[in-house]
Amino acid sequence: MIRLTGIVLRHKLLVVLAWLVIVVAGLATISSATGALSYNFSIPGQSFKTDSTIQRLYHNGGFQNPPVVLTATVPPGTAAGPATLAEVARLFAAAARAVPGSRLADQATTGDTHFSRAGGMASFALVFTPTGPDGSPAPDPAVPMGRVLSVLAPSGWQTGVTGQAQLESGTSSGKGTSTLTEILLGGLGALLVLAFVFASFIALLPLLMAAVAIPTTFLLVYALTRFTSVNFIVQYLIALIGLGVAIDYSLLVVTRWREERAGGLDNEAAVSAAMASAGRAVVFSGTTVAISLLALVALPVAFLRGIGLAAFFIPLTTVAVAITLLPVLLATIGPKVDHLRLRHEVHASRPWTWWARLVLRHRTAALIGGLLVVTALVIPLFSLHLGEPSSKALAQGSPAQVALARLESSGIPSGILTPIDVLTTAGRADAVAGQVRQIPGVYAAFASPPVAGTGLVEILPIGEPSSAAGAATVDAVRHALTGQPGVIGVGGQGASDADFINAVYGSFPLMLTLIALVTLVLLTRAFRSLVLAAKAVIFNLASLGMAYGVMVLVWQQGYGSNALWGIPATGSITVYVPLLAFAFLFGLSMDYEVFILSRIREEYDATGSTDEAVVRGIGRTGRLVTSAALILFLAFLALSSTPETAVKILATALGAGILLDAVVIRSLLVPSLIGVLGRWNWWLPAWAARILRVSPSAPVPEPALPGHQTATARTGVS
């Protein structure tokens, strides 16, 4: 790190110009990069193959393109009858024609009376609309269809447009905060925290680093899209996690640079000293984050592999900015922008020093108290239910939700939003439809017109696939049709969710083990202690468990989702959210572990006292870690403003995980457990030291008094 910093400082102008060119290129191509992102959610299993075949032959349908649901309700007291049904059919047909290439299913086209209630007083139709190029979403079909319904409906009729896609997008028009708005909201919150931490104009420097790292990451992702599919979710992660991580790393380096200058070093020497300690911690931290994200590539799911590859660039880019551009700016303009400051780094934070001493004074009680908090928040995790959120939890107050509520009040179940698709050979569709109508939990079933020698049966379940009843219906249909002549495959949302859970979460323990082992090796080398590294991995898993527990409490069980976002309990957690939360939280929470333990290790090397090392380490890093966590929390709070409920759930898990990790794990459990373990914290057997190519570390007697260095204590710098 010292050699790299020396090279960077000798070529300041070249470094600045190189980053300037990269940022300009990133800004120039950011629109193209977001436009190249994929909306494909391909997953392993027979259901996805079936849905893909349906899309190819029928140009609509499948779990990625659920039908639009049209509704019509006649005024109370109207004499419903054949004339009313004919008017409803005319209305639905006109609305379907508003989107060319659509396939209409209603009472008139199928002859199934389940499409209406009370003789036509309330009716609905399913319109299967075509997707855009390469599976991307077409312009929202609800808009032109809703316009036709409102214009052509007789006076007094209530019409509406709903559907799974319309509910998931948040409103019927899909409006929500843009990625740029989220970045600005997150950046504003970060600036307020940085102004408090630094109390000088240097608070703007970490934001500048983020402004460099984010376009650079988009540029790399744009290049990646030329070789593989990258899911659109990545743009949110780059924008807000990139913002938080870039600020975190800059915060660590700038704080240490100010401390070294306050200790009497000249500016460039302070930069070199800061990079040798804080810069080294940034590299280890960024590597750990990158590995945890790259682990998504090991999963047998194409869109998650793309997210993992793209997200891998986020920590790598921010580390590159922090160890090249940041030292150059500190060595040149740093003293000028830090000139008018209200806070100095001569002494450690008094509140955090006091807190560390308090925890050590009551180390056993603090450890037990922290473990009780962790246990209480982890327990809800065991009731985690995977599946799409309940329709009642989507788009509260929107026209789509109003239309759905009107249907349900008429006795039409919400399960119609997510049909089960059965692809058959030609001539078998009607027989299959008749067979599945006898299965409990099936509301209706009908055959669509055949295409290319195939038939298509649409099964409308009573319960949504995320509910226990809906999942049981999907299982019953798949079981009844397995091995049946002429049945090619069963698709739809419920079948796809089941295949996703079986394929992905079956591999999850393997991915978790691989990440834990690689992280253990990296941290053992970084801390020169097997005990500290193992403790860091265990605490990270505990932090993840708390985040999952909060996610279940807030969203699945509804303790807070309605009060904070106006959304009732979802009843389940979107199937891919826990995976993304794991990939990001495991690495991000490790940032704080590396920040704190690197400093504690450094102080122990200088004093030989575990207690004194904890007091000094927490005193120097407590405010830093809390501020960094608050910045990331604000970024995730901005992310929760997106209209998609699944993204809100992910943002809640990430925000809660980061905040709980900083407060419960790093501020309470880390110092108390280190205090309890004492000299055994520093144990590294000789054989492990040889493999890792570091000096061995054996437990040594502690000084009689905190701060008193014994003859056997090791000295040196980290």
Secondary structure, DSSP 8 states (H G I E B T S, - for coil): -HHHHHHHHHTHHHHHHHHHHHHHHHHHHHHHHHHT-B-----SSHHHHHHHHHHHHHSS-STTS--EEEEEE--TT---SHHHHHHHHHHHHHHHHTSTT-EEESHHHH--GGGEEGGGTEEEEEEE----GGG---S-THHHHHHHHHHHS-TT-EEEEEEHHHHHTSSTT-----HHHHHHHHHHHHHHHHHHHH-SGGGHHHHHHHHHHHHHHHHHHHHHTTTS--BTTHHHHHHHHHHHHHHHHHHHHHHHHHHHHHTT--HHHHHHHHIIIIIHHHHHHHHHHHHHHHGGGGSS-HHHHHHHHHHHHHHHHHHHIIIIIHHHHHHHTHHHHTSS-S---SS--HHHHHHHHHHHHTHHHHHHHHHHHHHHHHGGGGG--BS---GGGSSTTSHHHHHHHHHHHTT--GGGGS-EEEEEETT-HHHHHHHHTTSTTEEEEEEEEEETTEEEEEEEESS-TTSHHHHHHHHHHHHHHTT-TTEEEEEEHHHHHHHHHHHHTTTHHHHHHHHHHHHHHHHHHHHT-HHHHHHHHHHHHHHHHHHHHHHIIIIIS-TTHHHHHS----SSB-TTHHHHHHHHHHHHHHHHHHHHHHHHHHHHHHH--HHHHHHHHHHHHHHHHHHHHHHHHHHHHHHTTSS-HHHHHHHHHHHHHHHHIIIIIIIIIHHHHHHHHGGGGG-B-HHHHHHHTS--B------SSTT---TTS-----
